[in-house]
Amino acid sequence: MNGGAYTYTTSVTVRFRDLDPMGQVHNGVVLQYVEEARVRYFRDVLDADITEMNGAIVQQDVEYLTPIPYGTSVTVRYRVARVGETSLTMPFEVLADDAVAARGEVVHVVLDETDAPTDVPQEWAKRIEQFEEAPVDVASAGQ
């Protein structure tokens, strides 16, 4: 699921309110870290403001490997493994003090104004191909 190099990295702050009663980051909050990193990927790589576009997560898989305690340095690494006709497949890793705490994959679908799947913008496909260091599986995006 996650083969290939991660090309996008961002740090996320662990807040006290992120903890569950056992003193570790709640599993649902880990997905919030993943979402924050995806928003930043869209901003930094695609030059797209996710709040001004229509899209949806249609699949999200995560494997939790180790707890994340308060005070830990958290980094999320992302890449785009596939640009489909209407979707981006984005594997990720969440690192806690440089050890992989969680990993998985998100599938983001681009939607039109009627909430129907629509083509991935061709400009996005070009930006992704230029940014990613490993080959990206690209369908006929925006064509």
N, C-alpha and C positions, 0 to 999 in steps of 0.2 A: 504493500500500500504506500510506503513512504520512500521508495528508492530514489536516489538522486540527492544532489547537494541543495542545502537551503541557502537561498540568496538574499532573503530579507530578514533582518533582525531588529527587534525593538525591545526596550526594557519596560516593565510594568511594575508599579509600586504595589506591594502587599500592604493593605490597610488592616487595622485591627478588626474592623467590622467584617472583613472577608473570612474570618475564622469561624469554625463550627465549635460545638461544645468540647471537642477533643483537642482544641488548640491548633488545628491545622486549617489550611484554606479549604473551604467547602468545595465539593466537586462542581457544583453549578457555577461558582465564582471562577473556577479555572476556565470554563467556557466563556465567561465574560472577558477574561484576559485574551483568549483566542479571538474573540470578536473585536476587541480594541485593536489588536494587531492587524486584523483584516481591514478594518477601517483605515488604519495608517498605511497599509500596503496600497489600497485604492488611492489614497491621497498622494503618497510619495512616488509610486511607480506609474499609476494610470492617470495621475493628475485629475482624479475624479472625486468629487465630494459625495460620499455615500448618502448623505442626508438630502441631496438634491436629485437623486435618481431612484428608479423603481427596481427592486430586486428582492430575492428571497433565498434563504438557505433551505434547500430541499433535502439535504442529507448531511448528517454530522455524526461522525464516528470518533470515539475517543477511548483510549486505553490509559488508565491511570496506573502509574508504575511505582510512585513513591509519594508520601505526604509532603506538603509544602508548609513548613512552620512559619510563624510570624518572624520577621527580621531577615527573611531569606531574600536574596537577590534573584528576581525572576526575569527571564528573557523568553520571548516567543520568537521562534523562527518559522518562516513561511516560504513557500515557493508555489508556483503554478505548474502543475504536472501536465495539465491538459486544458486546452482551450477548445471547447465544443462549439457547436453551432449556436447554442443559447446559454451555455454554462461555462464556469471556470471550476476545475477540480484543484483544490488547494490543500496539499498535505502540510502539517504543522508539527512542531515540537515545542513543549513548554519545558524550559530548563530552570531548575532551582539550584542556585550556587553551582552552575555549570554541569549538573547531572540531569539527565532526562527524567522529568517527573511525570509527563504525560505526552502522548503523541496521538495523532489521528489525521482526519481528513474532513474537509468541508466542501460541499458542492453548492456554489452560488449561481442562481439562475437570473438572467437579465429579463425584466418584465417591461411590457409597454404600458401605455396609459390605461389600458383595460385589464391589466394584470395578467395578460397572456404572455407566455415566453416569446422572446424576440431575439434577433441576432446579437451576438456579442459584437460591439463596435469594432470595426476593422482597426481603428487607431489603438484600441486596447491590445489587440493581438500583436500589432507591431511593437508596441512598448514592452509587452511581456517578452517577446522574442529577443529584443535588444537587451533587456535587463537580466533575464535568467542565464545562468552560466551553463546549465545542462540543457540538452535538447528538450523541447516542449512539443507534445503531441498536439497539433493544431488542425482542427476541422476547418470547414469553409466558413470561418467567422466573417460576419457582415457581408456575405455575398448572396 
